Amino acid sequence: CMPLTHSVATRLGKKLTDVRKSGLLWWLRPDGKTQVTIEYLQHADGSVEPQKIHTVVISTQHAEPLKATRSKECAGYTGPDATAPSMEEMNKLITEEVVKSTLREIKL
């Protein structure tokens, strides 16, 4: 059995890969890293119960904001071209499409 923090971090990493490979967040590059901190309640008998996810950290490589284009970043891509979003927009999209999407599926 995997520790809960490791399990959640692994799911976030998988989602990061999925949204990159699907083309949803085409400007992401491989080699993302995730870290999760969970707040626990310690019982009198020494056992612990997860209370909430306290912190999620994601670090990932990405195309150059506002300059990189999808046709140049994605080999073989022939659809409509797009420019990579700003850093602020990248952060929002990662938060919505990776973090919130993954955490909605997890019940502590």
N, CA, C and O atoms as CSV, one atom per row, in Angstrom:
chain,resi,resn,atom,element,x,y,z
A,1,CYS,N,N,0.837,-1.178,0.000
A,1,CYS,CA,C,0.000,0.000,0.000
A,1,CYS,C,C,0.893,1.256,0.000
A,1,CYS,O,O,1.827,1.367,0.793
A,2,MET,N,N,0.592,2.168,-0.880
A,2,MET,CA,C,1.369,3.396,-1.031
A,2,MET,C,C,0.918,4.445,-0.008
A,2,MET,O,O,-0.273,4.536,0.290
A,3,PRO,N,N,1.852,5.237,0.535
A,3,PRO,CA,C,1.417,6.347,1.400
A,3,PRO,C,C,0.469,7.274,0.621
A,3,PRO,O,O,0.609,7.441,-0.591
A,4,LEU,N,N,-0.483,7.864,1.325
A,4,LEU,CA,C,-1.500,8.694,0.685
A,4,LEU,C,C,-0.884,9.850,-0.107
A,4,LEU,O,O,-1.313,10.121,-1.229
A,5,THR,N,N,0.111,10.531,0.457
A,5,THR,CA,C,0.729,11.651,-0.258
A,5,THR,C,C,1.358,11.186,-1.567
A,5,THR,O,O,1.271,11.874,-2.583
A,6,HIS,N,N,1.990,10.020,-1.538
A,6,HIS,CA,C,2.619,9.479,-2.749
A,6,HIS,C,C,1.555,9.107,-3.791
A,6,HIS,O,O,1.722,9.358,-4.985
A,7,SER,N,N,0.478,8.514,-3.322
A,7,SER,CA,C,-0.608,8.117,-4.221
A,7,SER,C,C,-1.232,9.336,-4.914
A,7,SER,O,O,-1.469,9.309,-6.122
A,8,VAL,N,N,-1.494,10.396,-4.155
A,8,VAL,CA,C,-2.091,11.605,-4.727
A,8,VAL,C,C,-1.110,12.268,-5.697
A,8,VAL,O,O,-1.502,12.688,-6.786
A,9,ALA,N,N,0.153,12.361,-5.306
A,9,ALA,CA,C,1.168,12.964,-6.181
A,9,ALA,C,C,1.305,12.177,-7.481
A,9,ALA,O,O,1.470,12.766,-8.549
A,10,THR,N,N,1.238,10.862,-7.397
A,10,THR,CA,C,1.324,10.014,-8.590
A,10,THR,C,C,0.136,10.261,-9.514
A,10,THR,O,O,0.304,10.332,-10.731
A,11,ARG,N,N,-1.052,10.392,-8.952
A,11,ARG,CA,C,-2.243,10.674,-9.772
A,11,ARG,C,C,-2.153,12.038,-10.448
A,11,ARG,O,O,-2.566,12.194,-11.597
A,12,LEU,N,N,-1.615,13.020,-9.737
A,12,LEU,CA,C,-1.426,14.343,-10.336
A,12,LEU,C,C,-0.427,14.274,-11.485
A,12,LEU,O,O,-0.633,14.889,-12.531
A,13,GLY,N,N,0.655,13.523,-11.289
A,13,GLY,CA,C,1.652,13.360,-12.347
A,13,GLY,C,C,1.077,12.671,-13.571
A,13,GLY,O,O,1.399,13.032,-14.703
A,14,LYS,N,N,0.231,11.683,-13.347
A,14,LYS,CA,C,-0.420,10.977,-14.455
A,14,LYS,C,C,-1.337,11.923,-15.222
A,14,LYS,O,O,-1.359,11.911,-16.453
A,15,LYS,N,N,-2.087,12.735,-14.502
A,15,LYS,CA,C,-2.998,13.694,-15.136
A,15,LYS,C,C,-2.201,14.728,-15.934
A,15,LYS,O,O,-2.612,15.123,-17.025
A,16,LEU,N,N,-1.072,15.162,-15.397
A,16,LEU,CA,C,-0.207,16.108,-16.092
A,16,LEU,C,C,0.243,15.515,-17.428
A,16,LEU,O,O,0.241,16.203,-18.450
A,17,THR,N,N,0.619,14.259,-17.416
A,17,THR,CA,C,1.019,13.560,-18.645
A,17,THR,C,C,-0.167,13.431,-19.598
A,17,THR,O,O,-0.028,13.651,-20.801
A,18,ASP,N,N,-1.325,13.076,-19.061
A,18,ASP,CA,C,-2.512,12.879,-19.902
A,18,ASP,C,C,-2.924,14.151,-20.646
A,18,ASP,O,O,-3.222,14.100,-21.839
A,19,VAL,N,N,-2.942,15.295,-19.945
A,19,VAL,CA,C,-3.369,16.532,-20.607
A,19,VAL,C,C,-2.328,17.016,-21.620
A,19,VAL,O,O,-2.662,17.702,-22.587
A,20,ARG,N,N,-1.069,16.653,-21.389
A,20,ARG,CA,C,-0.025,16.993,-22.363
A,20,ARG,C,C,-0.173,16.137,-23.607
A,20,ARG,O,O,-0.180,16.652,-24.726
A,21,LYS,N,N,-0.292,14.824,-23.413
A,21,LYS,CA,C,-0.358,13.904,-24.549
A,21,LYS,C,C,-1.655,14.042,-25.342
A,21,LYS,O,O,-1.664,13.808,-26.551
A,22,SER,N,N,-2.745,14.417,-24.681
A,22,SER,CA,C,-4.018,14.584,-25.385
A,22,SER,C,C,-4.041,15.854,-26.231
A,22,SER,O,O,-4.881,15.998,-27.118
A,23,GLY,N,N,-3.117,16.774,-25.955
A,23,GLY,CA,C,-3.075,18.040,-26.671
A,23,GLY,C,C,-3.862,19.143,-25.981
A,23,GLY,O,O,-3.849,20.287,-26.435
A,24,LEU,N,N,-4.549,18.815,-24.889
A,24,LEU,CA,C,-5.324,19.828,-24.175
A,24,LEU,C,C,-4.408,20.962,-23.701
A,24,LEU,O,O,-4.706,22.139,-23.903
A,25,LEU,N,N,-3.304,20.595,-23.075
A,25,LEU,CA,C,-2.296,21.573,-22.655
A,25,LEU,C,C,-1.018,21.265,-23.452
A,25,LEU,O,O,-0.016,20.815,-22.898
A,26,TRP,N,N,-1.083,21.517,-24.746
A,26,TRP,CA,C,-0.025,21.134,-25.693
A,26,TRP,C,C,1.312,21.785,-25.390
A,26,TRP,O,O,2.349,21.263,-25.798
A,27,TRP,N,N,1.319,22.885,-24.704
A,27,TRP,CA,C,2.536,23.634,-24.410
A,27,TRP,C,C,3.325,23.059,-23.239
A,27,TRP,O,O,4.433,23.516,-22.957
A,28,LEU,N,N,2.764,22.055,-22.549
A,28,LEU,CA,C,3.530,21.368,-21.502
A,28,LEU,C,C,4.596,20.495,-22.140
A,28,LEU,O,O,4.431,20.008,-23.258
A,29,ARG,N,N,5.686,20.304,-21.421
A,29,ARG,CA,C,6.748,19.401,-21.872
A,29,ARG,C,C,6.901,18.302,-20.830
A,29,ARG,O,O,6.420,18.437,-19.705
A,30,PRO,N,N,7.574,17.208,-21.206
A,30,PRO,CA,C,7.733,16.095,-20.254
A,30,PRO,C,C,8.574,16.501,-19.033
A,30,PRO,O,O,9.154,17.586,-18.999
A,31,ASP,N,N,8.626,15.638,-18.067
A,31,ASP,CA,C,9.453,15.770,-16.872
A,31,ASP,C,C,8.820,16.659,-15.814
A,31,ASP,O,O,9.521,17.415,-15.141
A,32,GLY,N,N,7.493,16.580,-15.658
A,32,GLY,CA,C,6.828,17.307,-14.581
A,32,GLY,C,C,7.075,16.607,-13.252
A,32,GLY,O,O,7.321,15.402,-13.200
A,33,LYS,N,N,7.003,17.383,-12.190
A,33,LYS,CA,C,7.198,16.843,-10.841
A,33,LYS,C,C,6.041,17.317,-9.959
A,33,LYS,O,O,5.532,18.424,-10.133
A,34,THR,N,N,5.633,16.468,-9.012
A,34,THR,CA,C,4.527,16.802,-8.121
A,34,THR,C,C,4.912,16.510,-6.678
A,34,THR,O,O,5.708,15.613,-6.400
A,35,GLN,N,N,4.336,17.278,-5.772
A,35,GLN,CA,C,4.543,17.058,-4.339
A,35,GLN,C,C,3.245,17.411,-3.627
A,35,GLN,O,O,2.610,18.416,-3.945
A,36,VAL,N,N,2.855,16.590,-2.673
A,36,VAL,CA,C,1.598,16.791,-1.953
A,36,VAL,C,C,1.847,16.709,-0.454
A,36,VAL,O,O,2.582,15.840,0.017
A,37,THR,N,N,1.226,17.625,0.294
A,37,THR,CA,C,1.265,17.599,1.755
A,37,THR,C,C,-0.162,17.440,2.247
A,37,THR,O,O,-1.069,18.130,1.783
A,38,ILE,N,N,-0.355,16.534,3.183
A,38,ILE,CA,C,-1.685,16.270,3.736
A,38,ILE,C,C,-1.671,16.534,5.230
A,38,ILE,O,O,-0.726,16.164,5.926
A,39,GLU,N,N,-2.725,17.176,5.722
A,39,GLU,CA,C,-2.866,17.441,7.150
A,39,GLU,C,C,-3.610,16.263,7.781
A,39,GLU,O,O,-4.646,15.824,7.281
A,40,TYR,N,N,-3.061,15.763,8.890
A,40,TYR,CA,C,-3.644,14.607,9.570
A,40,TYR,C,C,-4.079,14.969,10.986
A,40,TYR,O,O,-3.559,15.910,11.585
A,41,LEU,N,N,-5.036,14.212,11.510
A,41,LEU,CA,C,-5.446,14.294,12.903
A,41,LEU,C,C,-4.889,13.051,13.584
A,41,LEU,O,O,-5.152,11.930,13.148
A,42,GLN,N,N,-4.120,13.246,14.651
A,42,GLN,CA,C,-3.563,12.104,15.361
A,42,GLN,C,C,-4.486,11.739,16.519
A,42,GLN,O,O,-4.833,12.583,17.345
A,43,HIS,N,N,-4.876,10.472,16.563
A,43,HIS,CA,C,-5.754,9.973,17.623
A,43,HIS,C,C,-4.933,9.543,18.828
A,43,HIS,O,O,-3.717,9.376,18.733
A,44,ALA,N,N,-5.598,9.366,19.955
A,44,ALA,CA,C,-4.933,8.987,21.206
A,44,ALA,C,C,-4.154,7.686,21.086
A,44,ALA,O,O,-3.134,7.507,21.752
A,45,ASP,N,N,-4.631,6.775,20.238
A,45,ASP,CA,C,-3.948,5.486,20.079
A,45,ASP,C,C,-2.741,5.557,19.134
A,45,ASP,O,O,-2.085,4.547,18.878
A,46,GLY,N,N,-2.455,6.766,18.616
A,46,GLY,CA,C,-1.304,6.938,17.729
A,46,GLY,C,C,-1.644,6.853,16.248
A,46,GLY,O,O,-0.824,7.205,15.400
A,47,SER,N,N,-2.839,6.391,15.938
A,47,SER,CA,C,-3.239,6.323,14.527
A,47,SER,C,C,-3.523,7.727,14.006
A,47,SER,O,O,-3.804,8.647,14.775
A,48,VAL,N,N,-3.446,7.871,12.706
A,48,VAL,CA,C,-3.707,9.176,12.097
A,48,VAL,C,C,-4.816,9.064,11.065
A,48,VAL,O,O,-5.009,8.020,10.442
A,49,GLU,N,N,-5.549,10.177,10.896
A,49,GLU,CA,C,-6.656,10.240,9.943
A,49,GLU,C,C,-6.449,11.480,9.071
A,49,GLU,O,O,-6.303,12.586,9.591
A,50,PRO,N,N,-6.435,11.301,7.749
A,50,PRO,CA,C,-6.249,12.468,6.884
A,50,PRO,C,C,-7.425,13.433,7.018
A,50,PRO,O,O,-8.583,13.017,7.022
A,51,GLN,N,N,-7.115,14.731,7.128
A,51,GLN,CA,C,-8.142,15.752,7.283
A,51,GLN,C,C,-8.350,16.555,6.006
A,51,GLN,O,O,-9.483,16.785,5.582
A,52,LYS,N,N,-7.246,16.980,5.397
A,52,LYS,CA,C,-7.340,17.772,4.169
A,52,LYS,C,C,-6.014,17.759,3.432
A,52,LYS,O,O,-4.955,17.521,4.013
A,53,ILE,N,N,-6.101,18.018,2.153
A,53,ILE,CA,C,-4.891,18.206,1.366
A,53,ILE,C,C,-4.446,19.632,1.630
A,53,ILE,O,O,-5.169,20.581,1.327
A,54,HIS,N,N,-3.265,19.783,2.191
A,54,HIS,CA,C,-2.773,21.083,2.631
A,54,HIS,C,C,-2.079,21.835,1.506
A,54,HIS,O,O,-2.336,23.022,1.300
A,55,THR,N,N,-1.196,21.150,0.774
A,55,THR,CA,C,-0.398,21.816,-0.256
A,55,THR,C,C,-0.198,20.902,-1.450
A,55,THR,O,O,0.037,19.704,-1.291
A,56,VAL,N,N,-0.293,21.471,-2.655
A,56,VAL,CA,C,0.033,20.769,-3.895
A,56,VAL,C,C,1.048,21.631,-4.638
A,56,VAL,O,O,0.811,22.813,-4.884
A,57,VAL,N,N,2.180,21.029,-4.991
A,57,VAL,CA,C,3.201,21.732,-5.765
A,57,VAL,C,C,3.401,20.964,-7.067
A,57,VAL,O,O,3.592,19.748,-7.060
A,58,ILE,N,N,3.354,21.687,-8.181
A,58,ILE,CA,C,3.638,21.087,-9.485
A,58,ILE,C,C,4.707,21.921,-10.164
A,58,ILE,O,O,4.614,23.147,-10.240
A,59,SER,N,N,5.715,21.237,-10.652
A,59,SER,CA,C,6.765,21.899,-11.424
A,59,SER,C,C,6.845,21.179,-12.763
A,59,SER,O,O,6.938,19.953,-12.810
A,60,THR,N,N,6.809,21.936,-13.842
A,60,THR,CA,C,6.843,21.306,-15.157
A,60,THR,C,C,7.538,22.201,-16.169
A,60,THR,O,O,7.499,23.427,-16.063
A,61,GLN,N,N,8.158,21.590,-17.127
A,61,GLN,CA,C,8.731,22.334,-18.241
A,61,GLN,C,C,7.570,22.757,-19.147
A,61,GLN,O,O,6.529,22.100,-19.183
A,62,HIS,N,N,7.760,23.852,-19.870
A,62,HIS,CA,C,6.709,24.314,-20.768
A,62,HIS,C,C,7.328,25.111,-21.909
A,62,HIS,O,O,8.474,25.555,-21.837
A,63,ALA,N,N,6.537,25.276,-22.959
A,63,ALA,CA,C,6.964,26.091,-24.099
A,63,ALA,C,C,7.026,27.553,-23.661
A,63,ALA,O,O,6.452,27.930,-22.639
A,64,GLU,N,N,7.720,28.358,-24.434
A,64,GLU,CA,C,7.879,29.766,-24.085
A,64,GLU,C,C,6.538,30.500,-24.149
A,64,GLU,O,O,5.888,30.523,-25.195
A,65,PRO,N,N,6.127,31.101,-23.025
A,65,PRO,CA,C,4.838,31.795,-22.991
A,65,PRO,C,C,4.758,32.926,-24.023
A,65,PRO,O,O,5.703,33.691,-24.215
A,66,LEU,N,N,3.614,33.000,-24.666
A,66,LEU,CA,C,3.274,34.050,-25.641
A,66,LEU,C,C,4.155,34.075,-26.886
A,66,LEU,O,O,4.044,34.995,-27.696
A,67,LYS,N,N,5.038,33.071,-27.057
A,67,LYS,CA,C,5.904,33.035,-28.236
A,67,LYS,C,C,5.834,31.701,-28.984
A,67,LYS,O,O,5.730,31.678,-30.210
A,68,ALA,N,N,5.892,30.603,-28.251
A,68,ALA,CA,C,5.901,29.285,-28.887
A,68,ALA,C,C,4.575,29.026,-29.598
A,68,ALA,O,O,3.517,29.455,-29.138
A,69,THR,N,N,4.647,28.320,-30.723
A,69,THR,CA,C,3.432,27.976,-31.457
A,69,THR,C,C,3.253,26.463,-31.481
A,69,THR,O,O,4.221,25.702,-31.450
A,70,ARG,N,N,2.004,26.053,-31.535
A,70,ARG,CA,C,1.688,24.624,-31.501
A,70,ARG,C,C,2.284,23.880,-32.692
A,70,ARG,O,O,2.757,22.753,-32.541
A,71,SER,N,N,2.268,24.493,-33.867
A,71,SER,CA,C,2.789,23.817,-35.057
A,71,SER,C,C,4.286,23.528,-34.938
A,71,SER,O,O,4.775,22.560,-35.521
A,72,LYS,N,N,5.009,24.348,-34.200
A,72,LYS,CA,C,6.453,24.128,-34.020
A,72,LYS,C,C,6.755,23.233,-32.820
A,72,LYS,O,O,7.756,22.517,-32.820
A,73,GLU,N,N,5.906,23.268,-31.810
A,73,GLU,CA,C,6.129,22.491,-30.586
A,73,GLU,C,C,5.705,21.032,-30.719
A,73,GLU,O,O,6.312,20.151,-30.111
A,74,CYS,N,N,4.669,20.773,-31.508
A,74,CYS,CA,C,4.083,19.437,-31.582
A,74,CYS,C,C,4.371,18.809,-32.944
A,74,CYS,O,O,3.742,19.153,-33.944
A,75,ALA,N,N,5.318,17.895,-32.965
A,75,ALA,CA,C,5.698,17.241,-34.215
A,75,ALA,C,C,4.493,16.565,-34.864
A,75,ALA,O,O,3.758,15.824,-34.212
A,76,GLY,N,N,4.303,16.827,-36.141
A,76,GLY,CA,C,3.223,16.198,-36.887
A,76,GLY,C,C,1.874,16.864,-36.734
A,76,GLY,O,O,0.901,16.420,-37.344
A,77,TYR,N,N,1.786,17.911,-35.941
A,77,TYR,CA,C,0.505,18.589,-35.749
A,77,TYR,C,C,0.160,19.392,-36.994
A,77,TYR,O,O,0.978,20.163,-37.494
A,78,THR,N,N,-1.065,19.203,-37.490
A,78,THR,CA,C,-1.486,19.891,-38.718
A,78,THR,C,C,-2.774,20.699,-38.542
A,78,THR,O,O,-3.296,21.245,-39.513
A,79,GLY,N,N,-3.279,20.776,-37.338
A,79,GLY,CA,C,-4.511,21.521,-37.082
A,79,GLY,C,C,-4.269,23.020,-37.033
A,79,GLY,O,O,-3.201,23.496,-37.416
A,80,PRO,N,N,-5.254,23.754,-36.565
A,80,PRO,CA,C,-5.105,25.212,-36.470
A,80,PRO,C,C,-3.985,25.572,-35.494
A,80,PRO,O,O,-3.839,24.946,-34.444
A,81,ASP,N,N,-3.209,26.575,-35.848
A,81,ASP,CA,C,-2.076,26.952,-35.011
A,81,ASP,C,C,-2.552,27.758,-33.804
A,81,ASP,O,O,-3.619,28.372,-33.834
A,82,ALA,N,N,-1.757,27.747,-32.757
A,82,ALA,CA,C,-2.058,28.507,-31.544
A,82,ALA,C,C,-0.742,28.921,-30.914
A,82,ALA,O,O,0.291,28.285,-31.126
A,83,THR,N,N,-0.788,29.981,-30.146
A,83,THR,CA,C,0.383,30.462,-29.426
A,83,THR,C,C,0.247,30.064,-27.961
A,83,THR,O,O,-0.852,30.091,-27.408
A,84,ALA,N,N,1.354,29.698,-27.336
A,84,ALA,CA,C,1.335,29.326,-25.919
A,84,ALA,C,C,0.781,30.482,-25.085
A,84,ALA,O,O,1.054,31.646,-25.379
A,85,PRO,N,N,0.007,30.166,-24.052
A,85,PRO,CA,C,-0.572,31.224,-23.217
A,85,PRO,C,C,0.480,31.894,-22.327
A,85,PRO,O,O,1.629,31.459,-22.259
A,86,SER,N,N,0.056,32.955,-21.654
A,86,SER,CA,C,0.925,33.642,-20.693
A,86,SER,C,C,1.183,32.721,-19.500
A,86,SER,O,O,0.479,31.728,-19.319
A,87,MET,N,N,2.189,33.049,-18.689
A,87,MET,CA,C,2.468,32.257,-17.486
A,87,MET,C,C,1.258,32.234,-16.559
A,87,MET,O,O,0.929,31.196,-15.986
A,88,GLU,N,N,0.606,33.365,-16.414
A,88,GLU,CA,C,-0.578,33.441,-15.558
A,88,GLU,C,C,-1.666,32.485,-16.056
A,88,GLU,O,O,-2.289,31.778,-15.264
A,89,GLU,N,N,-1.889,32.471,-17.368
A,89,GLU,CA,C,-2.898,31.582,-17.939
A,89,GLU,C,C,-2.463,30.121,-17.836
A,89,GLU,O,O,-3.292,29.248,-17.580
A,90,MET,N,N,-1.173,29.845,-18.034
A,90,MET,CA,C,-0.676,28.473,-17.858
A,90,MET,C,C,-0.971,27.984,-16.447
A,90,MET,O,O,-1.467,26.873,-16.261
A,91,ASN,N,N,-0.663,28.818,-15.448
A,91,ASN,CA,C,-0.911,28.435,-14.059
A,91,ASN,C,C,-2.392,28.162,-13.816
A,91,ASN,O,O,-2.739,27.190,-13.144
A,92,LYS,N,N,-3.263,29.003,-14.354
A,92,LYS,CA,C,-4.707,28.799,-14.194
A,92,LYS,C,C,-5.150,27.490,-14.841
A,92,LYS,O,O,-5.924,26.733,-14.254
A,93,LEU,N,N,-4.657,27.226,-16.051
A,93,LEU,CA,C,-5.057,26.003,-16.757
A,93,LEU,C,C,-4.555,24.750,-16.051
A,93,LEU,O,O,-5.276,23.756,-15.969
A,94,ILE,N,N,-3.329,24.786,-15.541
A,94,ILE,CA,C,-2.803,23.633,-14.792
A,94,ILE,C,C,-3.621,23.428,-13.522
A,94,ILE,O,O,-3.934,22.294,-13.160
A,95,THR,N,N,-3.964,24.509,-12.856
A,95,THR,CA,C,-4.776,24.411,-11.636
A,95,THR,C,C,-6.128,23.765,-11.941
A,95,THR,O,O,-6.563,22.867,-11.220
A,96,GLU,N,N,-6.788,24.215,-13.000
A,96,GLU,CA,C,-8.115,23.692,-13.345
A,96,GLU,C,C,-8.056,22.278,-13.910
A,96,GLU,O,O,-8.750,21.381,-13.430
A,97,GLU,N,N,-7.225,22.084,-14.933
A,97,GLU,CA,C,-7.228,20.832,-15.701
A,97,GLU,C,C,-6.457,19.691,-15.044
A,97,GLU,O,O,-6.702,18.523,-15.345
A,98,VAL,N,N,-5.536,20.018,-14.156
A,98,VAL,CA,C,-4.744,18.975,-13.499
A,98,VAL,C,C,-5.108,18.884,-12.019
A,98,VAL,O,O,-5.588,17.848,-11.560
A,99,VAL,N,N,-4.882,19.961,-11.276
A,99,VAL,CA,C,-5.051,19.902,-9.822
A,99,VAL,C,C,-6.509,19.693,-9.427
A,99,VAL,O,O,-6.843,18.686,-8.804
A,100,LYS,N,N,-7.375,20.629,-9.782
A,100,LYS,CA,C,-8.779,20.520,-9.357
A,100,LYS,C,C,-9.453,19.291,-9.934
A,100,LYS,O,O,-10.225,18.624,-9.246
A,101,SER,N,N,-9.168,18.988,-11.184
A,101,SER,CA,C,-9.757,17.811,-11.832
A,101,SER,C,C,-9.372,16.532,-11.090
A,101,SER,O,O,-10.216,15.662,-10.877
A,102,THR,N,N,-8.112,16.414,-10.698
A,102,THR,CA,C,-7.638,15.215,-10.002
A,102,THR,C,C,-8.181,15.167,-8.579
A,102,THR,O,O,-8.645,14.120,-8.127
A,103,LEU,N,N,-8.127,16.293,-7.871
A,103,LEU,CA,C,-8.547,16.294,-6.469
A,103,LEU,C,C,-10.049,16.064,-6.296
A,103,LEU,O,O,-10.482,15.582,-5.249
A,104,ARG,N,N,-10.839,16.401,-7.301
A,104,ARG,CA,C,-12.289,16.119,-7.239
A,104,ARG,C,C,-12.554,14.624,-7.155
A,104,ARG,O,O,-13.570,14.200,-6.605
A,105,GLU,N,N,-11.648,13.830,-7.694
A,105,GLU,CA,C,-11.820,12.371,-7.729
A,105,GLU,C,C,-11.378,11.698,-6.422
A,105,GLU,O,O,-11.592,10.499,-6.247
A,106,ILE,N,N,-10.766,12.456,-5.508
A,106,ILE,CA,C,-10.174,11.878,-4.296
A,106,ILE,C,C,-11.027,12.197,-3.076
A,106,ILE,O,O,-11.375,13.352,-2.832
A,107,LYS,N,N,-11.355,11.166,-2.321
A,107,LYS,CA,C,-12.106,11.341,-1.077
A,107,LYS,C,C,-11.187,10.913,0.057
A,107,LYS,O,O,-10.700,9.782,0.085
A,108,LEU,N,N,-10.956,11.824,0.985
A,108,LEU,CA,C,-10.096,11.491,2.133
A,108,LEU,C,C,-10.866,10.719,3.191
A,108,LEU,O,O,-10.301,10.357,4.224
